């Protein structure tokens, strides 16, 4: 069941959130460029220093292990049923684009 309210009096908050998210996206792009430049400078080094003090570490992590849940579900559906726990439902906050009907 969909229940709606009108936020006409709070439209500035919606606009402010939209603006902040745009700024964050722009900053993340800038961050990625700067980080890429620094990673390029580090090359194979594991530490970078400024004035003799460490300011960046760039080390290898352990390999990631992932459970192939699709294969497990296909080959052992009984185990999936036995070990599956259902959590509480949550609400997802989505700021819609103006073209999608948002403010």
C-alpha positions in Angstrom: 0.0 0.0 0.0 1.5 3.3 -1.0 0.8 6.3 1.3 2.1 9.7 0.2 2.5 13.1 1.7 3.1 16.5 0.0 6.5 18.1 0.7 5.6 21.4 -1.0 6.6 23.3 2.1 9.9 21.3 2.4 10.9 21.4 -1.3 14.1 23.3 -0.4 15.2 20.3 1.7 14.7 18.0 -1.4 16.7 20.5 -3.5 19.4 20.7 -0.9 19.7 16.9 -0.7 19.9 16.7 -4.5 22.6 19.5 -4.6 24.7 17.8 -1.8 24.6 14.4 -3.6 25.7 16.1 -6.8 28.6 17.7 -4.9 29.5 14.4 -3.3 29.6 12.7 -6.8 31.8 15.4 -8.1 34.2 15.2 -5.2 34.3 11.4 -5.5 35.4 11.8 -9.1 38.1 14.3 -8.0 39.2 11.9 -5.3 39.5 9.0 -7.8 41.7 11.1 -10.1 44.0 12.2 -7.2 44.2 8.7 -5.8 45.1 7.4 -9.2 47.9 9.9 -9.6 49.3 9.0 -6.2 49.0 5.2 -6.9 50.9 5.8 -10.1 53.7 7.6 -8.2 53.9 4.8 -5.6 54.3 2.1 -8.3 55.4 -1.0 -6.4 56.3 1.0 -3.2 54.2 0.1 -0.2 54.7 3.4 1.6 54.9 7.1 0.8 56.5 9.7 3.0 56.3 13.5 3.2 59.0 15.2 5.3 60.2 11.8 6.4 56.9 10.8 7.9 54.6 8.1 6.4 51.5 9.6 4.8 50.2 6.7 2.6 50.5 2.9 2.7 49.6 0.9 -0.4 49.8 -2.8 0.4 48.3 -6.0 -1.0 45.3 -7.5 0.7 44.4 -11.1 1.2 42.6 -12.8 -1.7 38.8 -12.7 -1.3 36.9 -15.9 -0.8 33.2 -15.9 -1.8 30.6 -18.5 -1.4 29.0 -19.6 -4.8 25.4 -19.3 -3.5 23.9 -20.0 -7.0 25.8 -23.3 -7.2 25.0 -24.2 -3.6 21.3 -23.4 -4.1 21.3 -25.6 -7.3 23.3 -28.5 -5.9 22.1 -28.5 -2.2 18.8 -26.7 -1.9 18.2 -28.5 1.4 21.2 -26.9 3.0 20.1 -23.5 1.8 16.7 -24.0 3.3 18.3 -25.2 6.6 20.8 -22.4 7.0 18.8 -19.4 5.6 17.7 -16.8 8.1 15.2 -14.1 7.2 15.9 -10.7 8.7 13.5 -7.8 9.4 12.4 -5.8 6.3 13.8 -2.3 5.9 12.9 0.8 4.1 15.0 2.1 1.2 15.2 5.9 0.8 15.3 6.8 -2.9 15.6 10.4 -4.2 13.9 10.3 -7.6 15.2 12.2 -10.6 12.9 15.0 -11.7 12.2 13.1 -14.9 11.0 10.1 -12.8 8.4 12.2 -11.1 10.4 13.5 -8.1 10.8 17.1 -7.0 
